[in-house]
């Protein structure tokens, strides 16, 4: 390594300015962003960042699912690249930092290396992954999922939004239907910087979260079917109240999560009641369930308990309960060597830190199955994310970017 880490400092103001410039595209009234995947706003965001990548001298390519890669050559380009990145698509009422920070922190690393004439043994790559959020198209983490072989390119391209428009159509519309094969190359390591999207770092007064792995996730759709009847003449004991049954299951979701603390999570995030009339006993209820845990065996036990609860409600309340598996992400342990390099990089930069796991899904979770992977977290205000008021301190964002810089430089030279 030709330069000492303490002599190489990223430009924190340029990082902040880039974040604020990108945030103008799809800006919302409350200060957030609506830049759904493969919309006009997403195209504008992609065009802006790709322009910056080219200005930084990166060789830009786009694959068949619209993932964008910018490559900076190393002294030995036969080595697999050290990759960093994230996404720039948002939730409908998203914030300015979720995903975008990881992309622009990676860009700032490249810009700083260019200015300081830093050479790396292995090449470096900056990635922008398609449709990480899944707000418009399912499955979520689409671009990295196809890249890592979690589902097929055809599955992703055939996915349609609520208006029936496919991913394939929209990639062509916005001009990001690339020609490069997806995932057809080896990556030396993957590092992703991100806001925490939770309150732990802020509560513990730590600047950097060294992420050791991610919680496993099970998603379900639940449908409870009873019978619509008049709310007045129908006695309680003969009702087939779908909402009453659904309410029992929902309470059990919370109980299951609490019984497997501290890493247990249980959430019902969406519900539809039919027919939705004040004086009609609900005949059908649809809701979602999200279960999470760090341990795969424990997550399987949580799954078993949920199924038992659904069966019990069916039998005791004369209802029909359909439990449909939607998606499963197994718990992921990040690479111990790369995680330790993040620790070393954090200490070298002089920032307070703690080990932690992520409860959210990230592109890094899929990348961990194909290459050594680690993540760097920085605090966000009150732990709020997926919200227009999402916020982060410029000094924390700069700190995470500095750790990313250190870790990428260290990883590149260690790979040789």
Residue pairs with C-beta under 8 A, 6 or more apart in sequence:
1 409
1 410
1 413
2 118
2 119
3 116
3 118
5 345
5 348
5 349
5 406
5 409
6 348
8 112
8 116
8 118
8 405
8 406
8 409
9 112
9 402
10 108
10 109
10 112
10 398
10 401
10 402
10 405
11 108
11 111
11 112
11 115
12 394
12 395
12 397
12 398
12 401
14 108
14 111
15 104
15 105
15 108
15 397
15 398
15 401
16 394
16 397
16 398
18 52
18 104
18 107
18 108
19 96
19 97
19 100
19 101
19 104
19 397
20 96
21 48
22 45
22 48
22 49
22 88
22 96
22 100
22 104
23 33
23 96
23 100
25 33
25 35
25 41
25 44
25 45
25 48
26 33
26 34
26 35
26 41
26 44
26 45
26 90
27 33
28 34
28 93
28 388
30 93
30 388
30 389
31 96
31 388
31 389
32 90
32 93
32 94
32 95
32 96
32 387
32 388
32 389
32 390
33 90
33 94
33 95
33 96
33 100
33 388
34 41
34 90
34 91
34 92
34 93
34 94
35 41
35 42
35 45
35 88
35 89
35 90
35 94
36 42
36 89
36 90
36 92
36 133
36 135
36 136
37 89
37 130
37 131
37 132
37 133
37 135
37 136
37 137
37 142
38 66
38 89
38 130
38 131
38 136
38 137
38 167
38 170
38 171
38 173
38 174
38 176
39 136
39 170
39 174
40 174
42 88
42 89
42 174
43 174
43 175
43 176
45 88
45 89
46 68
46 88
46 128
46 174
46 176
49 68
49 88
49 103
49 104
49 107
49 128
50 60
50 68
50 70
52 107
53 60
53 68
53 70
53 107
53 110
53 126
54 60
54 70
56 70
56 72
56 107
56 110
56 111
56 114
57 72
57 114
58 70
58 71
58 72
58 110
58 126
59 70
59 71
59 72
59 73
60 68
60 69
60 70
60 71
61 68
61 69
61 71
61 178
61 180
62 68
62 69
62 176
62 177
62 178
62 179
62 180
63 69
63 147
63 178
63 179
63 180
63 181
63 182
63 183
64 153
64 157
64 177
64 178
64 179
64 180
64 181
64 182
65 130
65 142
65 143
65 146
65 147
65 153
65 156
65 157
65 167
65 171
65 178
65 182
66 130
66 131
66 143
66 171
66 176
66 177
66 178
67 127
67 128
67 129
67 130
67 143
67 144
67 147
67 178
67 182
68 127
68 128
68 176
69 125
69 126
69 127
69 128
70 110
70 125
70 126
71 81
71 123
71 124
71 125
72 110
72 113
72 120
72 123
72 124
72 125
72 126
73 123
74 81
74 119
74 120
74 121
74 122
74 123
74 124
74 412
75 119
75 120
75 121
76 121
76 122
76 416
77 123
79 121
79 122
79 123
79 188
79 415
79 416
80 122
80 185
80 186
80 187
80 188
80 371
80 415
81 122
81 123
81 124
81 125
81 187
81 188
82 120
82 122
82 123
82 124
82 125
82 188
82 189
82 190
82 191
82 408
82 411
82 412
82 415
83 124
83 125
83 126
83 127
83 187
83 188
83 189
83 190
83 191
83 367
83 371
84 102
84 105
84 106
84 109
84 124
84 125
84 126
84 127
84 190
84 191
84 192
84 193
84 404
84 408
85 102
85 103
85 106
85 125
85 126
85 127
85 128
85 129
85 192
85 363
86 99
86 100
86 101
86 102
86 103
86 106
86 127
86 128
86 129
86 132
86 192
86 193
86 194
86 362
86 363
87 99
87 100
87 102
87 103
87 128
87 129
87 130
87 131
87 132
87 133
87 143
87 363
88 99
88 100
88 103
88 128
89 99
89 130
89 131
89 132
89 133
89 135
89 136
90 98
90 99
90 100
90 133
90 135
91 98
91 133
91 135
91 386
92 135
93 386
93 387
93 388
94 133
94 135
94 386
94 387
94 388
94 390
95 384
95 385
95 386
95 387
95 388
95 389
95 390
95 391
96 390
97 195
97 380
97 385
97 390
97 391
97 392
97 397
98 194
98 195
98 197
98 385
98 386
98 390
99 132
99 133
99 194
101 193
101 194
101 195
101 378
101 392
101 397
101 400
102 192
102 193
102 194
103 126
103 128
105 193
105 397
105 400
105 401
105 404
106 126
106 127
106 193
106 404
107 126
108 401
108 405
109 124
109 401
109 404
109 405
109 408
110 124
110 126
112 118
112 405
113 120
113 124
113 405
113 409
118 409
120 408
120 409
120 412
120 413
121 412
121 413
121 415
121 416
122 188
122 411
122 412
122 415
122 416
124 408
124 412
125 187
127 363
129 141
129 142
129 143
129 144
129 147
129 363
130 142
130 143
130 176
131 137
131 140
131 141
131 142
131 143
131 167
132 140
132 141
132 142
132 143
132 144
132 362
132 363
133 140
134 140
134 141
134 142
136 161
137 159
137 160
137 161
137 167
138 159
139 145
139 151
139 155
139 156
139 159
139 327
140 327
140 361
141 361
141 362
141 363
141 365
141 366
142 156
142 159
142 167
143 156
143 363
144 363
144 366
144 367
145 151
145 156
145 366
146 152
146 153
146 156
146 182
146 183
147 182
147 183
147 366
147 367
147 370
148 183
148 366
148 367
148 369
148 370
149 183
149 369
149 370
150 366
150 369
153 182
156 167
157 166
157 167
157 168
157 171
158 166
158 167
158 168
159 166
159 167
160 166
160 167
168 177
171 177
183 370
186 371
187 367
187 370
187 371
188 371
188 372
188 411
188 412
188 415
189 335
189 338
189 371
189 372
189 373
189 374
189 411
189 415
190 364
190 367
190 368
190 371
190 372
190 373
190 374
191 338
191 342
191 373
191 374
191 375
191 376
191 404
191 407
191 408
191 411
192 362
192 363
192 364
192 367
192 373
192 374
192 375
192 376
193 375
193 376
193 377
193 378
193 400
193 401
193 403
193 404
194 362
194 375
194 376
194 377
194 378
195 377
195 378
195 379
195 380
195 385
195 390
195 392
196 202
196 209
196 356
196 358
196 377
196 378
196 379
196 380
196 383
196 385
197 360
197 380
197 383
197 385
197 386
198 359
198 360
198 380
198 383
198 385
199 382
199 383
200 209
200 354
200 356
200 383
201 207
201 208
201 209
201 354
201 356
201 377
201 378
201 379
202 379
202 380
202 381
202 382
202 383
203 383
204 354
205 352
206 352
206 353
206 354
206 379
207 351
207 352
207 353
207 378
207 379
207 396
207 399
208 346
208 351
208 352
208 353
208 354
208 376
208 377
208 378
208 399
208 400
208 403
209 353
209 354
209 355
209 356
209 375
209 376
209 377
209 378
210 339
210 342
210 343
210 346
210 353
210 354
210 355
210 356
210 374
210 376
210 377
211 334
211 339
211 342
211 355
211 356
211 357
211 358
211 364
211 374
211 375
211 376
211 377
212 333
212 334
212 339
212 355
212 356
212 357
213 294
213 331
213 332
213 333
213 334
213 357
213 358
214 329
214 331
214 332
214 334
214 357
214 358
214 359
214 360
214 361
214 362
214 364
214 365
215 263
215 265
215 292
215 293
215 294
215 331
215 357
215 358
215 359
216 292
216 293
216 294
216 295
216 296
216 299
216 328
216 329
216 330
216 331
216 332
217 290
217 291
217 292
217 327
217 328
217 329
217 361
218 289
218 290
218 291
218 292
218 299
218 302
218 303
218 325
218 327
218 328
219 288
219 289
219 290
219 325
219 326
219 327
219 328
220 288
220 289
220 290
220 291
220 306
220 323
220 324
220 325
220 326
221 286
221 287
221 288
221 289
221 323
221 324
221 326
222 246
222 249
222 286
222 287
222 288
222 289
222 310
222 321
222 322
222 323
222 324
223 284
223 285
223 286
223 321
223 322
223 324
224 242
224 243
224 245
224 246
224 249
224 284
224 285
224 286
224 313
224 319
224 320
224 321
225 242
225 283
225 284
225 319
225 320
225 321
225 322
226 239
226 240
226 241
226 242
226 245
226 281
226 282
226 283
226 284
226 317
226 318
226 319
226 320
227 240
227 281
227 283
228 274
228 275
228 280
228 281
228 282
228 283
229 239
229 240
229 280
229 281
230 279
230 280
230 281
231 278
231 279
231 280
231 281
232 279
234 281
239 281
240 281
240 283
240 317
240 318
240 319
241 281
241 282
241 317
242 273
242 274
242 282
242 283
242 284
242 285
242 319
243 273
243 281
243 282
243 285
244 317
245 285
245 313
245 314
245 317
245 319
245 321
246 271
246 285
246 287
248 309
248 313
248 317
249 306
249 309
249 310
249 313
249 321
250 268
250 287
252 305
252 306
252 309
253 266
253 267
253 268
253 289
253 291
253 306
254 266
256 264
256 266
256 291
256 302
256 305
256 306
256 309
257 264
257 265
257 266
257 267
257 291
257 302
258 264
258 266
260 293
260 298
260 301
260 302
263 292
263 293
263 294
263 295
263 298
263 357
264 292
264 293
264 298
264 302
265 290
265 291
265 292
265 293
265 359
266 289
266 290
266 291
266 292
266 302
267 289
267 290
268 287
268 288
268 289
268 290
269 288
269 290
270 287
270 288
271 285
271 286
271 287
271 288
272 285
272 286
272 287
273 282
273 284
273 285
274 282
274 283
274 284
274 285
274 286
275 282
275 283
276 282
288 326
289 306
291 299
291 302
291 303
291 306
292 299
292 359
293 299
293 302
293 331
294 331
294 357
295 331
296 330
296 331
299 330
299 331
306 323
307 323
310 321
310 323
311 321
313 319
313 321
314 320
314 321
329 361
329 365
332 365
332 368
332 369
333 368
334 364
334 368
334 373
334 374
334 375
335 368
335 372
335 373
335 374
337 372
338 372
338 373
338 374
338 407
338 411
339 374
341 374
341 407
341 410
341 411
341 414
342 374
342 375
342 376
342 403
342 407
343 353
344 406
344 410
345 403
345 404
345 405
345 406
345 407
345 410
346 353
346 403
346 406
347 353
348 406
349 399
349 402
349 403
349 406
351 399
351 402
351 403
356 377
358 375
358 377
360 385
362 375
364 373
364 374
364 375
367 373
374 407
376 400
376 403
376 404
376 407
377 400
378 392
378 396
378 397
378 399
378 400
379 392
379 393
379 396
380 390
380 391
380 392
381 390
381 391
381 392
381 393
384 390
384 391
